[in-house]
Amino acid sequence: MANVENPAAGSDGAVKPALTGAEAVEVVVGEPGVVVRQVGPDDWREWRAIRLAALEDTPWAFGSTLAQARTFGEEEWRRRLAGFPCYLADPPDLAGGPVGMSGAFVEHPAPGADGQGVTVELVSMWVSPAARGRGVGAHLVAAVVEWAARTGAARVHLWVTDGNDPARRLYERCGFVPTGERAPLPSDPSLSEVGMVRELSA
């Protein structure tokens, strides 16, 4: 769940454009009542609002802090939405705007053609308390997995804070398994995060 800076944004071309998420925006529709949509730089106000809400609600689930995010101006928010796919969830039966988010970036580009060997990192995953238990999280994860598979990536990887059992169970239901990796949470080194991965079919 940790948010990590996107190394593909502003790259020198080492990552092919199809893997940066910077191309056409599309809409992903899940089960009735859950709509997940990809957003871009022009949606920065919506993304900022839900990002700040997430950092305030569960600061121990992210690699960045609320204080840091509050210093960002429009240019920085737009930049963060320009380089990789970001998704917002809109259950139509809940008023008040988006209730969940997720994002992705290319973590380990490989020299092979068609994205062979590429690892996509799932980041910025959060669902508001009012929308939990409705399947929103599974749809946000699915949006990233589907994008990764469509672009030819080999796997999707993520970090989840150790002890965040609801999130870990969600990822397990979505096909992720522990990798054995462990690292300090960047925003609070007193906490640890563990790696999980889902291999994608060829």
Secondary structure, DSSP 4 states (H G I P E B T S, - for coil): ------TTTT--SSS-GGGTT-S---EEE-STT-EEEEE-GGGHHHHHHHHHHHHHH-GGGSSS-HHHHHT--HHHHHHHHHSS-EEEE--TTS-SS--EEEEEEEEE--SSGGGTT-EEEEEEEEE-GGGTTTTHHHHHHHHHHHHHHHTT-SEEEEEEETT-HHHHHHHHHTT-EEEEEEEEETTEEEEEEEEEEEEPP-
